[in-house]
């Protein structure tokens, strides 16, 4: 782990959403947030915190079946990807993957993107701890290391 790694304990869903909202306040155009965690860990809940804080949108369905949802009411558009059902990493291209450099990409199941996943990103790992969750924020690239300082 990098020295700027941030680990937070979230006792409930509200605190998990709140951490997402705190991350939302650090967002810049071109950001990629890769959300790791098993089924039911809270990736979509965390994403709801980011999206509702950033764009004011409270209706945030899981993109499990649509694969991608676009929210464009904030300063920059947010693409919320759920790659769980992807059969091949190259399928991300058909989902508008390349358009996200002017906005923000939230990616659930990022390992399914293969080589398409950028090296410069924020890795968010959510682990189930009883009723609560442990959230690990791991910056990849200078931008996130600087922004996470004091998180």
N, C-alpha and C positions, 0 to 999 in steps of 0.2 A: 504494500500500500504506500501511496505517496504521503509525504508529511502533511499535506493540506487536506487529507481525507477527513470528512466530518461524519461522526456517528451519532445518531439521535434515537432515543427511545420514544415511541409513540404508544401510549397506553390504550388509545381508542381511535376510531375512524376520524373523529373531528381533528385530533392532533395530527393525524397523517395528512389530512387535507390542508391543515395550517402550514405544515412544512412545505407542501407544494406551493401554497400561496407565497411563502417567503422566497422560494426559488423564482417564482414569477416576477418578483420585483427586481431580479438581477438580469433578466433576459435582454438580449440584444439580437438584432437581425443576424441570421445565419447560424444561430445556436442550434445544437442537436443535443437532445436529452434522451439517453438510452435507458429504458426502464427494465431492470432485471428482477426476476422473482417467479416463484412457482404459481400455478393457477390458484386464484383466490388470495394471493398475498396482499393485494391492494394497489396494483399498478394503475388501474382505472381511477380509483379513489384519489390517489396522488395526482393523477392527470387532471381530475376535476378541480382540485385545489389550484393548480396552475392556470387552467383555462378560465375558471370563473373569476379569479383575481385579476388576470391579465386582460380579458376581453369583456368581462361583465356578463358572460353567458352562463346561465345556471342550468340549462338543459344540456347535459353532456352525457349522451349515451355511449356505451362501450362500442368501439368500432369493430367488434369481433366479426360481424357479418359483412359490413361495408368495406372493411380493411382500412379505410381512411375517412376521416371527417375533417372538414375545413372550417375554421372559425376565423372570420376576418373582421371582427368588430373592435379589435384592440389596435395598438400602435402598429403592429406587424401581424400578418396572418400566421395562424398556428395550424399546422397539419398534425393530426393525431392519428398515428398509424398503429394497427394491431396486426402483426405479421404472423400470428399463430397458425393461420390456415394456409400460409404460402407454401407452395410445393418446390419452388426454386428461387434462389436469391435474385435472379434476373427479373422476376416478376415485379419487383419494386419499381422498376422503370415505368411500367404501365400505370402505376398509382400516382404519378406526378412527383416522384422522388426528386427529380432534378430541379423542380420549381421551388423547393423549400429554402434555397440559399438566400432568398430575399425575405424570409420569415423565420419561423421557429418550427423545428420538427421534434415532436414527442413520439418516441418509438417503443411500443410494447413488443416483447420478443425480438429484440434487436439482433440476436445471434442469427436469426433467419435471413438477415440482409447480407450475410457473408461479407465479401470484399466491398460492397456498396456502403457499409457503415463507415463514416469518416473517423479518422484517428482523433481529430480535435472534437471533443464532446464532453458532456457531463454524464458519467455513469451513475445511475441511482439503483441501488440494490435494496429490495424490501424483503425482509425475512419475517416469518411468522414466529412470534414468541408468546405462546399461550393465547390470551385475548388481545394482546398488543402486537406491535411490530417494531423491528429495528430497521432504521433507514441509514444506509451508508451512501454518502455523496463523495464520489471520487472523480476529481477533475483530470481531464486528459487535455493537455495544452495550457499554455500560459494564461489565456484569458480567464478561464474558470478558476485557476489557482488564485489569481488576484481577487476575483469577485467573491470567492468563498471565504476570504480572510475575514475573521470576525463573525462568521455565520453563527 
